[in-house]
Amino acid sequence: QVQLVESGGGLVQPGGSLRLSCAGSGFSFSLSALSWYRQAPGKERELVARLSPTGGRTNYADSVKGRFTISRDNAKKLVHLQMSSLNPEDTAVYYCNAELNRYSYWGQGTQVTVSS
């Protein structure tokens, strides 16, 4: 059974940091491209960061460049999103995604709220 389980969300003040984690199981984690998406209320889901299977190539949304870092640990089947200098516009549900060949897997999401 394929599973992606996110953790690490919560409430943080503007300027603060959070680290999201996503644990994968039931598929070839190390061969998968891994991504974080987010969806704010009333908005479409958008790509935040993407990491190639080897970890050698990353893509970031312009709005998070220089503030967010995506990383992976294939041995532990984890993908992380380190977020810093958070602002209220980063408030959203964050989803983990894994892509392998024609398949795309999603986690259930974790809420990140940036507010004073």
N, C-alpha and C positions, 0 to 999 in steps of 0.2 A: 504493500500500500504506500503510495506516494504521500509524503508529508513535508510541509514547510511550516515551521512554527517560529513566529517572531516573538521577540521579547525586548524589553528595555525602554519602551515608551513611557510617557508620563508628562507631568507638568513641570515646566522649567521657566525661569525668568528670562526676559530678553537679555541677550549677551551671554547666556549660559551654554552649556554643552550637554549632549546626550550621546550614548552609544547604543545603537540598535544591533541586535544579533538575530540571526535566522538559522535554525538547525534543519538540515535536510536529511531525508531518509527515503528509501524505497526506489531510488533511481541512481543513475551514474553521476554522482555529484561532481566529480573531478572533470568530467567531460562536458559539463554544462556551462553555458554563459549564465552569469548571475547578475541580477539587477535589483534595484530598489525603485519603487514607484510610490507616488503619493496622490491622495485625492482629498482636496479640501471641500468643505460644504458648498454645494452649488456649482462645483467645477468638475471638469473631466480629469480622469486619472492621467498623470504625467510621469514621464521617466525622470528620475532623479540622478541615478548613476548606474553604470553598467560595467561589468568586468568580464573580460574574455576567459575562456576555460583555463588558459595557462596563466592568467593574471598579468599578461604582458601588455594588455591594451585596456584602457579605461575611457569612458565617456561620461561627462557630467552635464547636467543642465546648466545653462549660463547663470541662472539665479543662485546656484550653490557652489560654483567654482571657487576654489580657494578657501571654502569653509567646511565642505564635507569631503570625507575620504572613504571610499569603499575598499574592502579587503576581504580576502578569503583564506580559510584554513582547510585545505582539502582533507588532511588527515583526520580532522575533527568534524568535517562536513558542516562547517560554519561559514557564514558570510556576515560581515559587519558593516555598519555605516556609522562612522564617527562624525558627529555633527557639532560644530562650534559656531560661535557668534550667531546664535539663533535669534530670529526675530519673529514677530507675530505672523508674518506672511508664511512662515514655515509650518504653521499649525495645519495638521492634516492627519489622516490615517495613512500610515506607511505600510506598504506591502512588499514582501519579498517575492521574487520571480526567478524561476529557473527555466532555461530553454535548452532543449536537446533535440536536435534534428527537427522534426515537425511538431514536437510536443512542447507545451508551455504549462508550467505548474505555478500555482499561486498559494501564498499563505493567507491566513485569515485577517491579517492586518493588526497593527498596533497604533494606538492613538498617541500623537505627540501634540501637546498644547503649549504654546509659548505665550505667556501672559504674566503681567505683574500683579 
